Amino acid sequence: MKDGTGNAKGVARPKRADARRNEKSLLDAAAAVFVTSGVEAPVRDIAARAGVGTGTIYRHFPKRADLILAVYRHQVEACAEAGPELLASSPSPHAALRQWIGLFVDFLVTKHGLAAALQSDSADFETLHASFLDRLLPVCTRLLDAAARAGEIRSDVTAYELLLAVGNLCIGAEHNPRYEARRMVALLIEGMRLPAQG
């Protein structure tokens, strides 16, 4: 049986490359707006940043919860993909770890307000935390292991402990404009370093 587009009903056609690029641009724009204005930011602001009409956003994401979930997943994926790239291109494993944790902090900023926004969609929200850990813990472990093997950091810190600590340090930024989460996280990462061998 075929639907109106000529596709077999129930079979999802893969998105064209340009459609994937357009969706990525839209999600990047939404993430940037969420950072500055929160997840309740007007759709028109997201549309303006993405250079599209509001109808385009509603066509892709009929409900705000759909958009927030998509941004969350998009940010998790981008953060996960950045780990190996940074490890390959950075001057040292510790530098790669430091840069990756910076991306993770950016991700946490876009995540603020997510729980409240998705209260009516709790089943979706419950799966997010598990997918977040499944995707990011192995990447963080790889970065930590590389830095420990290089003798740059202590080897007794697990990825779960580090991500939890960074997450807890980022919480204060939401309610205190004088609190600098990035500085606190930078101190944490620097504190993991081993003294240089002379």
VMD Tcl script that draws the C-alpha trace (Angstrom):
set ca {
  {0.00 0.00 0.00}
  {1.32 3.48 -0.86}
  {0.68 6.85 0.69}
  {0.15 10.10 -1.19}
  {3.87 10.54 -1.80}
  {4.27 7.19 -3.55}
  {6.12 5.63 -0.63}
  {5.12 2.28 0.78}
  {2.97 3.06 3.81}
  {4.83 2.74 7.10}
  {8.27 2.84 5.46}
  {10.20 5.99 6.32}
  {12.16 7.40 3.42}
  {15.68 8.55 4.41}
  {16.01 12.34 4.51}
  {17.83 13.96 1.62}
  {21.22 15.51 2.41}
  {19.88 19.06 2.02}
  {16.93 18.28 4.32}
  {19.38 16.95 6.95}
  {21.50 20.09 6.61}
  {18.43 22.33 6.95}
  {17.28 20.47 10.05}
  {20.79 20.71 11.55}
  {20.85 24.48 10.93}
  {17.44 24.80 12.53}
  {18.50 22.79 15.59}
  {21.76 24.77 15.91}
  {19.73 27.99 15.82}
  {17.26 26.68 18.42}
  {20.11 25.59 20.71}
  {21.75 29.03 20.46}
  {18.46 30.78 21.26}
  {17.83 28.42 24.18}
  {21.23 29.38 25.62}
  {20.38 33.09 25.66}
  {16.61 33.02 26.20}
  {15.70 29.60 27.63}
  {13.55 26.84 26.20}
  {10.42 29.04 26.26}
  {11.95 31.48 23.76}
  {9.53 32.64 21.03}
  {9.56 30.45 17.92}
  {9.93 33.61 15.82}
  {13.35 34.22 17.45}
  {14.50 30.73 16.48}
  {13.11 31.16 12.96}
  {14.89 34.50 12.56}
  {18.22 33.05 13.66}
  {17.79 30.05 11.33}
  {16.71 32.28 8.43}
  {13.40 30.46 7.92}
  {9.73 31.18 8.49}
  {7.97 30.04 11.67}
  {5.88 27.68 9.54}
  {9.03 25.71 8.67}
  {9.72 25.11 12.35}
  {6.14 24.04 13.07}
  {6.23 21.73 10.05}
  {9.29 19.94 11.46}
  {8.30 20.23 15.14}
  {4.53 20.62 15.69}
  {4.91 20.92 19.50}
  {7.52 22.81 21.51}
  {8.36 19.55 23.31}
  {9.24 18.01 19.92}
  {11.71 20.83 19.24}
  {13.24 20.68 22.73}
  {13.70 16.92 22.50}
  {15.27 17.24 19.05}
  {17.68 19.95 20.26}
  {18.64 17.80 23.24}
  {19.36 14.76 21.06}
  {21.18 16.90 18.48}
  {23.42 18.41 21.18}
  {24.18 14.99 22.69}
  {25.16 13.65 19.27}
  {27.32 16.68 18.44}
  {29.06 16.41 21.81}
  {29.68 12.68 21.34}
  {31.07 13.12 17.82}
  {33.41 15.90 18.95}
  {35.33 13.68 21.40}
  {37.31 11.56 18.90}
  {37.80 14.59 16.61}
  {39.31 16.62 19.46}
  {41.51 13.72 20.53}
  {42.90 13.49 16.99}
  {43.44 17.22 16.49}
  {44.43 18.60 19.92}
  {48.05 19.08 21.03}
  {47.53 16.72 23.98}
  {44.86 14.41 25.43}
  {44.39 16.82 28.35}
  {43.76 19.69 25.91}
  {41.19 17.50 24.11}
  {39.51 16.66 27.43}
  {39.42 20.32 28.46}
  {37.86 21.38 25.14}
  {35.37 18.53 25.21}
  {34.27 19.38 28.74}
  {33.74 22.95 27.47}
  {31.34 21.57 24.84}
  {29.63 19.50 27.53}
  {29.13 22.66 29.61}
  {27.59 24.36 26.56}
  {25.27 21.37 26.21}
  {24.22 21.63 29.85}
  {23.35 25.28 29.38}
  {20.97 24.45 26.52}
  {19.45 21.75 28.70}
  {18.27 24.17 31.42}
  {14.49 24.23 31.66}
  {14.12 20.91 29.85}
  {12.54 19.02 32.74}
  {9.88 21.67 33.35}
  {9.15 21.99 29.63}
  {8.62 18.25 29.25}
  {6.58 17.57 32.40}
  {3.58 16.66 30.28}
  {5.72 14.27 28.24}
  {7.47 12.39 31.05}
  {7.86 9.10 29.14}
  {10.04 10.84 26.54}
  {11.99 12.63 29.26}
  {12.79 9.38 31.08}
  {14.48 7.90 28.00}
  {16.62 11.01 27.50}
  {18.79 10.52 30.56}
  {19.58 6.91 29.62}
  {20.45 7.84 26.02}
  {22.56 10.74 27.29}
  {24.66 8.40 29.47}
  {24.86 5.67 26.81}
  {26.24 8.14 24.26}
  {28.51 10.38 26.35}
  {30.02 8.10 29.00}
  {32.10 6.06 26.49}
  {33.40 9.25 24.86}
  {34.39 10.77 28.20}
  {36.00 7.47 29.26}
  {38.11 7.44 26.08}
  {39.31 11.01 26.71}
  {40.11 10.30 30.37}
  {41.97 7.09 29.51}
  {44.07 8.86 26.86}
  {45.00 11.68 29.24}
  {45.82 9.20 32.05}
  {47.98 7.07 29.72}
  {49.86 10.21 28.70}
  {50.57 10.86 32.39}
  {48.67 14.17 32.29}
  {45.90 13.44 34.78}
  {45.24 11.15 37.72}
  {43.81 7.80 36.69}
  {41.25 7.25 39.45}
  {38.49 9.51 38.09}
  {35.65 7.77 36.24}
  {33.66 9.33 33.41}
  {30.47 9.10 35.47}
  {32.08 10.95 38.40}
  {33.44 13.66 36.13}
  {30.20 14.27 34.22}
  {28.24 14.30 37.49}
  {30.67 16.79 39.04}
  {30.55 19.06 35.99}
  {26.75 18.86 35.96}
  {26.57 19.81 39.63}
  {28.94 22.75 39.09}
  {26.73 24.04 36.28}
  {23.58 24.08 38.41}
  {24.63 27.22 40.30}
  {24.75 29.33 37.14}
  {21.00 29.19 36.68}
  {20.12 31.22 39.78}
  {23.18 33.38 40.43}
  {24.41 35.81 37.75}
  {27.75 36.19 39.58}
  {28.41 32.46 39.49}
  {30.80 31.48 36.68}
  {30.22 27.80 35.93}
  {32.92 27.73 33.26}
  {35.53 28.97 35.74}
  {34.47 26.40 38.33}
  {34.65 23.60 35.74}
  {38.04 24.83 34.48}
  {39.36 24.66 38.06}
  {38.04 21.12 38.39}
  {39.72 19.97 35.16}
  {42.98 21.71 36.10}
  {42.84 20.06 39.52}
  {42.93 16.62 37.87}
  {46.34 17.33 36.32}
  {49.43 15.56 37.55}
  {52.60 17.61 38.19}
  {54.82 17.78 35.11}
  {57.65 15.25 35.26}
  {60.94 17.16 35.30}
}
mol new
graphics top color blue
foreach p $ca { graphics top sphere $p radius 0.5 }
foreach p [lrange $ca 0 end-1] q [lrange $ca 1 end] { graphics top cylinder $p $q radius 0.2 }
display resetview
